[in-house]
Amino acid sequence: MPRPEFSRPLNPWITLGIPLATALTLILLELTSLDMDLAKLAFDPAAGEFIGRHSYFLEDILHDRAKQAVIVLSLGAIVAFISSFFWHRLKGWRRELGYLVLAMALSTSFVTPVKAVTAVQCPWSLKEFGGKETYSELLSARPDTDKPGRCWPGGHAATGFTLFALFFALRDRRPRLARAALLFAFTLGAVFSIGRMLQGAHFFSHNVWTAVFCWLISLGCYHWVLYRKPVPVSAESAQTLQQVS
């Protein structure tokens, strides 16, 4: 299917409104104990650790192997993009493949530097859960410590939510497949997020913030690389077209 001349319309109330409303809600949730309450549900006081802390499935399969699978997918996108310069069958998808490489790269590479700047502690490092560090809200000052946190936003959640880029890469040419990709990306990111929460690696809000960032990055790259706004037709041009037809 060739690339359409114009992109399908984007509803800003959905594509921008929902993530911005989510961000505002997350800021307001800082006034509550929701993060701590949810973390306590995954903590076993008798064992003194999170219930998934040493889970083989959560660590080796859902974390390590799953991350490697997404990395392989990313490398495949890079190889396909490079191949599009030499293989005629991929030439028509070059722009989409380039977008996919860019959006996925940005959706994962932003995590590490932001972690270093924010220095948010992981649940498993806090005194409430057997650690030594003091809890602090996202927007508050960090307590003095020799070991600054590296837990906001969620790195593994970004591994799943980075696949939001698949939705935008496909939305103009394969709408049905794009919706399936969106559901897959959201589900994968949610599963990765829950897995890390059960291990004590992240609070709930860490992962939701990550989803918001990954969505906005994918959306921004889509507007920059792929989006084609319909050109308005003047009244004179429309009248001329009618006369010709």
C-alpha positions in Angstrom: 0.0 0.0 0.0 1.6 3.3 -1.1 1.9 6.1 1.4 -1.2 8.4 1.3 -0.7 12.0 0.1 -2.1 13.3 3.4 -2.0 11.9 7.0 -5.1 10.8 8.8 -6.5 13.6 11.1 -5.1 13.7 14.6 -7.4 14.7 17.5 -5.3 16.9 19.8 -7.8 16.4 22.6 -6.9 12.8 22.6 -3.3 12.7 21.4 -2.2 15.6 23.6 -5.1 16.1 26.0 -5.0 12.6 27.6 -1.2 12.6 28.3 -1.2 16.1 29.6 -4.2 15.4 31.9 -2.4 12.3 33.0 0.7 14.3 33.9 -1.4 16.8 35.9 -3.1 13.9 37.7 0.3 12.5 38.6 1.4 15.8 40.0 -1.7 15.9 42.2 -1.1 12.3 43.3 2.1 13.5 44.9 -0.2 14.9 47.6 -1.4 11.4 48.4 0.2 8.2 49.6 -0.9 6.1 46.6 2.6 5.2 45.5 3.6 4.1 48.9 0.3 2.2 49.5 0.6 0.3 46.2 4.3 -0.6 47.0 3.2 -1.9 50.4 0.9 -4.4 48.7 3.9 -5.9 46.9 6.1 -6.0 50.1 6.3 -9.0 52.4 7.0 -7.8 55.9 7.8 -11.3 57.2 10.4 -11.9 54.6 11.6 -8.2 54.7 11.6 -7.9 50.9 9.3 -7.5 47.9 7.5 -10.6 46.8 9.1 -10.5 43.3 12.6 -9.4 44.4 14.3 -12.8 43.6 11.7 -14.1 41.1 13.4 -15.9 38.2 10.5 -15.2 35.9 10.4 -11.4 36.7 14.1 -10.9 36.6 15.4 -13.3 34.0 12.5 -13.6 31.6 10.3 -10.5 31.9 13.2 -8.2 32.5 16.4 -9.5 30.8 15.0 -11.6 28.0 12.1 -9.3 27.2 14.5 -6.3 27.1 16.8 -8.2 24.7 13.8 -9.0 22.5 12.9 -5.3 22.2 16.6 -4.5 21.5 16.5 -7.1 18.7 13.4 -5.4 17.3 15.1 -2.0 17.4 18.2 -3.4 15.6 15.9 -4.9 13.0 14.4 -1.5 12.4 17.9 0.0 11.9 18.8 -2.8 9.5 15.6 -2.4 7.6 16.1 1.4 7.4 19.6 1.0 6.0 18.4 -1.7 3.6 15.7 0.6 2.3 18.5 2.5 0.5 19.4 -0.6 -1.5 16.3 -2.8 -1.5 13.5 -1.6 -3.7 10.7 -3.3 -1.7 11.6 -1.3 1.4 12.2 2.0 -0.4 8.6 3.0 0.0 8.8 2.5 3.8 12.0 4.4 4.3 10.5 7.4 6.0 8.4 5.2 8.3 11.5 3.1 9.2 13.6 6.2 9.8 10.8 7.5 12.1 10.7 4.2 13.9 14.5 4.2 14.6 14.4 7.9 15.7 11.4 7.6 18.0 12.5 4.3 19.6 16.0 5.7 20.2 14.7 8.9 21.8 12.1 7.0 23.9 14.8 4.9 25.6 17.9 7.2 25.6 16.2 9.9 27.6 15.8 7.7 30.6 19.4 7.4 31.9 20.2 11.2 32.0 16.8 12.1 33.5 17.4 9.4 36.2 20.7 11.1 37.0 19.2 14.5 37.3 16.2 13.6 39.4 18.0 11.2 41.7 14.7 9.5 42.9 15.1 6.5 45.1 13.7 3.1 44.3 11.2 1.5 46.7 13.7 -1.3 47.6 16.2 1.3 48.8 13.8 3.0 51.3 13.7 2.6 55.0 10.0 1.6 54.8 11.1 -1.5 52.8 14.3 -2.6 54.5 16.6 -0.1 52.9 18.6 2.9 54.2 17.3 5.8 52.1 14.7 8.4 53.0 11.6 8.7 50.8 10.9 12.1 49.1 8.2 13.2 46.6 9.2 13.8 43.0 9.0 17.6 43.3 10.6 17.9 46.7 14.2 18.3 47.6 16.3 15.1 47.9 17.6 14.1 51.4 21.4 14.0 51.7 22.8 10.6 50.8 25.9 8.9 49.5 23.9 6.9 47.0 21.5 9.1 44.9 18.6 7.2 43.4 18.3 6.2 39.8 14.7 5.2 39.6 12.7 8.0 37.8 11.5 7.5 35.1 11.2 3.7 34.7 13.8 2.2 32.3 12.1 -1.1 31.8 8.7 0.5 31.4 10.3 2.6 28.6 11.4 -0.6 26.9 7.8 -1.5 26.4 6.2 1.9 25.9 8.8 2.8 23.3 6.7 0.6 21.0 4.1 3.4 20.8 6.3 4.3 17.8 4.9 1.3 15.9 1.4 2.8 16.1 2.5 6.1 14.6 4.6 4.4 11.9 1.6 2.4 10.8 -1.4 4.7 11.4 -1.5 6.3 7.9 -1.0 3.2 5.9 -2.2 0.3 8.1 -4.8 1.7 10.5 -6.0 -1.6 11.8 -2.5 -2.9 12.3 -1.6 0.4 13.9 -4.4 0.0 16.5 -3.2 -3.6 17.3 0.4 -2.2 17.7 -0.9 0.4 20.1 -2.7 -2.2 22.2 0.4 -4.4 22.2 2.8 -1.5 23.2 0.5 -0.4 26.0 0.0 -4.0 27.3 3.7 -4.7 27.1 4.7 -1.5 28.9 2.0 -2.2 31.6 3.3 -5.8 32.1 6.9 -4.6 32.4 5.8 -1.9 34.8 3.9 -4.3 37.1 6.8 -6.7 37.1 9.2 -4.1 38.3 6.7 -2.9 40.9 6.5 -6.4 42.3 10.3 -6.4 42.5 10.4 -3.1 44.3 12.3 -1.3 41.5 9.7 1.4 40.8 6.6 3.1 42.2 3.4 3.2 40.2 3.8 6.8 39.2 7.3 6.2 37.9 5.9 3.9 35.2 2.9 6.1 34.3 5.3 9.1 33.8 7.4 7.0 31.5 4.3 6.1 29.4 3.5 9.8 29.1 7.1 10.7 28.0 7.3 7.9 25.5 3.9 8.8 24.0 4.9 12.5 23.6 8.2 11.6 22.1 6.6 9.3 19.6 3.9 11.9 18.8 6.5 14.7 18.4 8.6 12.6 16.0 5.5 11.7 14.0 4.7 15.3 13.5 8.2 16.1 12.5 8.9 13.1 10.2 5.7 11.6 9.0 2.7 13.9 9.4 1.4 15.5 6.2 -1.2 18.2 6.9 -3.9 18.4 4.2 -3.4 21.5 2.0 -6.6 23.7 2.2 -8.2 24.2 -1.2 -9.3 27.7 -2.0 -12.8 28.4 -3.2 -11.5 29.4 -6.7 -9.5 26.2 -7.0 -12.5 24.1 -5.8 -14.7 25.8 -8.4 -12.1 25.2 -11.1 -11.9 21.5 -10.2 -15.7 21.2 -10.4 -15.8 22.9 -13.8 -13.0 20.5 -15.1 -14.8 17.5 -13.7 
